[in-house]
Amino acid sequence: MKVRKGLAVTAVVSALAIATAFASLISNPIRVFRTVVAFLTVQQGTDPLQYTYHLRDGVDLSTLALGTAPTSNQVFAMQINCDSSQAFLVVFDKSISNAIMTVADSTSFTTVKQQVFNRRKLTAGNTNDERFVAQFNMVPTNNLAGGFLTVAGRLHLDTNGCPTALLIALDKDPQDSSFDDKDVTDTEQDAKVPDTYRAGQAHFLGVVSAISSNDVGGVSTNSWLVPLGHMSFRRLLDQFNAVD
């Protein structure tokens, strides 16, 4: 009987542990926002020794990660936990409503929050704001060899504390000019669909290690220095629980 009692207690403890883990997952839903990116890279040129400058966007990052140009349904996006504890930069396929490739994942995501009063709101209840500084590591895959991005910006939060998109007319912050946070014009494959919602804005810097063909018929890894770039977090593409 003692053995059976011990087994019963163990089973109850295990069941409680599983239930707690499950509750933790479903209490922290995930949201995916279309993310428009624009950045200028500085790269090494030769003959003569020189800098070369290239204006790039989210399609360039998606192409590196996929190893081929994205389709019209494959767009750059940010996937973020409801509590802003972790985020991913991904290639999101709108035709299947799913992320198909991780471009970068956050190793840290630090936030400060404030309550916002007297705002005309999309939904009932006060909507809060948060500012964040996050460190992302690029995930080596296909023509993306590695790198990192340090991203600093702001997000709107709904009454549950989850990142949310507001009407663009309501997405204003007096410190945007001080921090050089600004909207990014969408020139990518889905630009024909105008955005009316925005979850926030950010700026970033870092290094992207890209694999490309060279002049002798082989491949080489090149460093894209990113002194400054901008991100605009636009409409909600998807939301789901971590167990989905």
C-alpha positions in Angstrom: 0.0 0.0 0.0 2.9 2.4 0.8 4.3 1.8 -2.7 0.9 2.5 -4.3 0.5 5.7 -2.1 3.9 6.9 -3.2 3.1 6.3 -6.8 -0.2 8.1 -6.4 1.5 11.1 -4.8 4.1 11.1 -7.6 1.3 11.0 -10.2 -0.5 13.9 -8.6 2.7 16.0 -8.5 3.5 15.2 -12.1 0.0 16.1 -13.2 0.2 19.4 -11.3 3.5 20.2 -12.9 2.2 19.5 -16.4 -1.0 21.5 -15.6 1.1 24.4 -14.3 3.4 24.3 -17.4 0.3 24.2 -19.7 -1.3 27.1 -17.9 1.9 29.1 -18.2 2.0 28.5 -22.0 -1.6 29.5 -22.6 -1.4 32.5 -20.3 1.3 34.0 -22.5 -0.1 34.2 -26.0 2.0 35.2 -29.0 1.3 37.9 -31.5 2.8 38.4 -34.9 3.1 41.9 -36.5 4.0 42.8 -40.1 7.3 44.6 -39.8 8.6 47.0 -42.4 12.3 47.5 -42.3 14.7 50.0 -44.0 18.4 50.2 -43.3 21.7 51.3 -44.9 24.6 48.9 -44.9 28.3 49.7 -45.1 30.3 47.0 -46.8 33.9 46.4 -47.8 34.7 47.4 -51.3 37.9 46.7 -53.3 39.9 48.0 -56.2 40.4 50.5 -54.8 39.9 49.8 -51.1 36.7 51.6 -50.2 33.4 51.5 -48.4 30.3 50.6 -50.4 26.8 51.6 -49.3 23.6 49.7 -49.9 20.0 50.6 -49.0 18.2 47.4 -47.9 14.8 46.3 -46.5 13.0 43.3 -45.0 13.1 41.5 -48.4 16.9 41.4 -48.2 16.8 39.7 -44.8 14.1 37.3 -45.9 16.1 36.4 -49.0 19.2 35.6 -47.0 17.3 33.4 -44.6 15.2 31.6 -47.2 18.1 31.3 -49.7 15.8 32.6 -52.4 13.5 35.6 -53.0 10.3 35.5 -50.9 7.0 35.1 -52.7 4.3 37.7 -52.5 2.8 36.0 -49.5 6.1 35.7 -47.5 6.7 38.9 -45.5 9.0 40.0 -42.8 7.4 40.1 -39.3 8.1 40.2 -35.6 6.7 37.5 -33.4 6.5 38.5 -29.7 5.2 37.0 -26.5 2.4 38.8 -24.7 4.6 39.7 -21.8 7.4 41.0 -24.1 9.8 38.5 -22.6 11.0 37.1 -26.0 10.6 38.0 -29.6 11.6 36.6 -33.0 12.1 38.2 -36.4 10.6 35.8 -38.9 9.5 35.3 -42.4 5.7 34.9 -42.2 3.7 33.2 -44.9 0.3 34.8 -45.1 -1.1 32.0 -47.3 -0.8 29.5 -44.4 -0.8 32.0 -41.5 2.5 30.7 -40.1 6.1 31.7 -39.7 8.2 29.6 -42.0 11.7 30.8 -41.1 13.3 32.4 -38.1 15.7 35.2 -39.1 16.7 36.3 -35.6 15.8 35.5 -32.0 16.1 37.7 -28.9 18.6 36.9 -26.2 17.3 39.7 -24.1 14.2 42.0 -24.2 14.2 44.6 -21.5 11.2 46.9 -21.1 9.9 49.9 -19.1 6.2 50.7 -19.1 3.9 53.6 -18.6 0.1 54.1 -18.3 -1.5 56.2 -20.9 -4.5 58.4 -20.1 -7.2 60.2 -22.2 -6.3 58.5 -25.5 -8.9 57.9 -28.1 -8.8 54.1 -28.2 -9.5 51.4 -30.6 -10.9 49.2 -27.8 -12.3 50.0 -24.4 -10.0 50.5 -21.5 -6.7 52.3 -21.1 -3.9 51.3 -23.4 -0.4 51.4 -22.0 2.9 51.8 -23.7 6.3 50.2 -23.3 9.8 51.1 -24.4 12.3 48.3 -25.0 15.9 47.5 -25.8 16.4 44.1 -27.2 19.4 42.1 -28.4 18.8 39.7 -31.3 21.1 37.0 -32.7 20.8 36.2 -36.4 20.0 32.5 -36.9 22.5 30.9 -39.4 20.6 29.4 -42.3 21.0 29.2 -46.1 22.7 32.5 -47.1 22.5 34.0 -43.6 25.7 33.2 -41.8 25.0 35.0 -38.5 25.2 38.4 -36.9 23.3 40.5 -34.4 20.9 43.4 -34.1 20.4 45.7 -31.2 16.8 47.1 -31.4 15.4 49.9 -29.3 11.8 51.2 -29.7 8.3 51.3 -28.4 5.1 49.3 -28.5 1.5 49.9 -27.5 -0.1 47.4 -25.0 -3.7 46.4 -24.7 -5.7 46.0 -21.5 -4.2 42.6 -21.0 -0.6 43.9 -21.3 -0.1 42.4 -24.8 1.4 44.3 -27.7 -1.3 45.7 -29.9 -1.8 47.8 -33.0 -3.6 51.1 -33.0 -4.9 53.3 -35.7 -1.9 55.0 -37.2 -3.4 58.4 -36.3 -3.2 57.5 -32.7 0.4 56.1 -32.8 2.2 59.2 -31.7 5.0 59.7 -29.2 6.7 63.1 -28.4 10.1 61.4 -28.0 10.1 59.8 -31.5 12.3 62.6 -32.9 14.7 62.4 -29.9 15.2 58.6 -30.4 15.1 58.8 -34.2 12.1 56.4 -34.3 10.1 57.0 -37.4 7.7 55.3 -39.8 9.1 53.3 -42.7 7.6 53.5 -46.1 6.6 50.0 -47.3 8.1 49.4 -50.7 8.0 45.6 -50.4 5.8 43.1 -52.2 2.7 43.8 -50.1 2.9 47.6 -50.4 -0.2 47.8 -52.5 -2.2 47.0 -49.3 -2.0 50.2 -47.3 -1.6 49.9 -43.5 -4.0 51.7 -41.2 -2.7 50.2 -38.0 0.7 50.4 -36.2 1.9 48.8 -33.0 5.0 50.9 -32.6 8.4 51.9 -34.1 12.0 51.2 -33.5 15.6 51.9 -34.6 18.5 49.4 -34.7 22.1 48.8 -35.4 24.2 45.7 -35.8 26.1 43.4 -38.2 24.6 40.9 -40.7 26.9 38.2 -42.1 25.8 37.3 -45.6 26.9 34.6 -47.9 27.1 35.5 -51.6 28.8 34.5 -54.8 32.3 36.0 -55.5 34.1 37.0 -58.7 35.9 33.6 -59.0 32.8 31.4 -59.1 32.7 30.5 -55.4 31.0 32.0 -52.4 32.2 34.2 -49.6 30.9 35.7 -46.4 30.5 39.4 -46.3 29.8 41.6 -43.3 27.0 44.1 -43.6 27.6 46.8 -41.0 24.3 48.4 -40.0 25.0 51.8 -38.4 21.3 52.7 -38.3 18.1 51.1 -39.4 14.4 51.6 -38.7 11.5 49.2 -38.0 7.8 49.9 -38.2 5.6 47.4 -36.5 2.3 47.4 -38.5 -0.9 45.3 -38.6 -1.5 42.1 -36.6 -0.9 39.1 -38.8 -1.6 36.4 -36.4 -2.1 35.5 -32.7 -2.0 32.2 -31.0 -1.1 30.4 -27.8 2.3 28.8 -27.4 0.7 25.3 -27.5 -1.0 25.8 -30.8 
